[in-house]
C-alpha cells in the first residue's frame, strides 16, 4: 500500500499496534503521517504553514515557528513533529500529550536546524522510549508519557 511506503518506517513500526485516538501532526508537509494515521482510525489534526488537502484529516494553516497554533494541554493521544526542529516547542508538545500518550519526533542532525537524539532525551527524561536512534542524517525519538 502506498501509505505504508510514504510514512516513516520508524513510525509504522512503533505505532502500528497503538489504539487510535486524537493525533496532532505538526509541520505535516504533504500529510503522509496524518493520512497514514487517519486510515488506521485516528482522528487527526494536521498543521503546516503551506496549505494541504489531506483526505479524512482536519488541516489547520498556521506558522508553527510564530506560534500561530496553540497546542492545548493534555489534549492529544499522539503528537508527531517529524523532520522539523524548533526547541521551544518541546515543552509545549510534552504538556499537550495526555498521560500515557505518545510523542514522535525527528529532525536532521546537520545544518541550520540540526538536533540530536540527546536533545530529545533531555526534553523527555522520564518518558518510556518506544523507538529512538540516529542514522542517515536524522535523529528520531518516539516515546510514551508517564502515567502520572
Protein Blocks (a to p, Z undefined) as FASTA:
>chain_A
ZZlmmpcfklmmmmmmpccdddddehklnommmmmmmmnopacddddfbdcddehiacdd
ddfklopaccdehkbfbdcdehiacfklmmmmmmmpcghiacdddddfedjkbccfklmm
mmmmmbccfbdcdeehiacddddddfZZ
